[in-house]
Amino acid sequence: HHFRPATSLADVQYPASHERIESPVDTQNFLDNKFVASKATTWLDLHDPATNNLVTRVPQSTDEELVAAVDSAEKAFKSWRDTSLLHRQQLMFKFTHLIRENWDRLAASITLEQGKTFADARGDVLRGLQVAETACGITTQMTGEVLEVAKDMETRSYREPLGVVAAICPFNFPAMIPLWCIPIATITGNTMVLKPSERDPGACMILAELAEKAGYPAGVINIVHGSAKTVDFMLDEPRIKALSFVGSNKAGEYIYARGSANGKRVQANLGAKNHAAVLPDCNKNHALNAISGAAFGAAGQRCMALSTLVMIGETKEWIPELAERAKGLSMNGGFEEGADLGPVISPQSKKRIEDIIASAEEEGATILLDGRGQKPEKYPNGNWIGPTIITNVKPHMKCYKEEIFGPVLVCLNVETFDEAIELINANEYGNGTSIFTRSGATAGRFQREVEAGQVGINVPIPVPLPMFSFTGNKKSVAGGGANTFYGKSGIYFYTQQKTVTSLWRSEDAVATKASVNMPT
Ligand code: NAD
């Protein structure tokens, strides 16, 4: 392969196909509003998961480049924080407009690098875009408070930006997660250094190009690349005041601990094991479709994938019917018409998932539907695993305890609603859960008693829209979930409060001695 250095991002045109790219273009850093070729000596090859053809190589940005990104953001902060809120709002309007215009281009880069279907990639972009659109309402979202605390005396509170903030993103939502961060961090007056996933930085690079086009001044958004080395730099760089992380528990718990120890604010969304409780009184057809879509869509590589079924009472008899629906899904290259799910991200990930399926078999579970060894005819070299359903699963099994992050649904049977709640609450993770029932009273008990942070009632993936916040809990968030992403708490995360107490008295002071006691 001959890699070409790109001169501008316009040079990088993602083909909306899985054809082999003759001369792939290097991924660049985005520093000070310019795409700059990296001087890296270490590069990470990026392959199309559907074909394993090379798409680009991603630099491990050098120390000089990482420092340059923070220098740029630090310099930009002084003037950026002084721009008016209305000015920043205008830029955000333009940015959202450009994202809409480039929707398909963003989605194509996601399908090519991440593997999800084009239709699903468009959803990835939209969910991020909605955060940016909601951020346009910042003028009414960031107001402080004022109280007359005594005669002639008042206290006012303001929300001020933190300075330079950083974001570390996962591979599974290459547009949405950067857009959980960029709009809110920048419209509140911060400047940023962002590291996309080294497995699929393309969408983020397009977002950088669009931000520059929208009129963002140089330095407000910088993008650097790499893996743990870049993250360690961000964790230890004192000029970075806050870190947003989304990804696995392994990386996230480390990042939370080291970032917090270094005095930074950290928001960190981690792994999941989302359960659906199915009651015999539910709308069966709706439940089976919803579960099949939420378990196998995006090849199960969503943190809110419905990966665990809790069949209550007689509903266990429905699993063969669910398997029929799963079989009906089309696994194919993401650009192919009618594709329902694409490949998993890497050969390593495929192997890890297959190993978990094998472990379930060894531990005595039943592989009711086995996706191992399946592949679409046109793409024999991709990282394929078809929809897989494992039944007779017990809580001690590895396939239940670990996040699988693939198109694998594990099914447990319980006799009663109470047992279902007990099982779900005993799980360490608490990202999301769903119940399928027609009974309002049962749903009411479920929402009150279940511990997961995001609850769906006849809704399989209850991710809140951006006027709310992403409210996972337990092991699915670091730091007890105090700093959830987007919504009000997203704005709180990216701002610090300042309170001003003032005394304006019309008459002259009469006493000549200072008062030294706390006022009583
Ligand atoms: P990952 O943890 O492997 O990678 C995430 C980021 O961390 C990447 O940018 C990566 O470069 C960096 N990283 C990886 N290992 C590191 C290390 N040892 N030290 C420092 N940095 C490191 O996660 P992933 O595979 O990209 O994403 C999948 C995971 O993300 C799943 O566990 C999924 O549940 C989770 N996720 C959670 C949410 C949520 O909101 N809860 C959303 C999306 C994904």
Residues whose N, C-alpha, C, O or C-beta is under 5 A from the ligand:
A	BS01	NAD	I168 C169 P170 F171 N172 K195 P196 S197 E198 G226 S227 A228 V231 V246 G247 S248 N249 A251 N269 L270 G271 A272 C303 S476
